[in-house]
């Protein structure tokens, strides 16, 4: 019994050491710092690869209250007025709008910002991955950016949901 207990303890320790020494799976985590057009940081988004898609944990401060479109854009550049981020991330070449059809991989639900201007919310995007080399990876050749728009996405109008100006942007980077 004594030997069995020590064998179990040694086995558990070996598993922990092996897990610690193994290289982490590529791009399981990512982050984006959101900045407004003046370059002021207004929030962060942490991205986590899950078996069901990518979980985005959004934390913003000082946004105008109301609904704001929230999208993944096709280029990892955020030069004000953020046109540098390109169009919506759309590796499947779908029309825009999660109500109108499959939508772009970068289409996500609107953010509902309370009167305080501060918001913490989690969004699951099942159409993207952090895994490099996949067609729907946000880590393609030119990267990706997260963009918050001035108005709500109508979830129908192609190509961008009639969401208005781009008011905040953050480049997605490996963590």
Buried (B, 14 or more C-beta within 10 A) or exposed (E): EEEEEEEEEEEEEEEEEEEEEEEEEEBBEBBBBBBBBEEEBBBBBBBBBEEEBBBBBBBBBBBEEBBBBBBBBBBBBBEBEBEBBBBBBBBEEBBBBBEBEEBBBBBBBBBEBEEEBBBEBEBEBEBBBBBEEEEBBBBBEEBBBBBBBBBBBBBBBBEBBBBBEBBBBBBBBEE
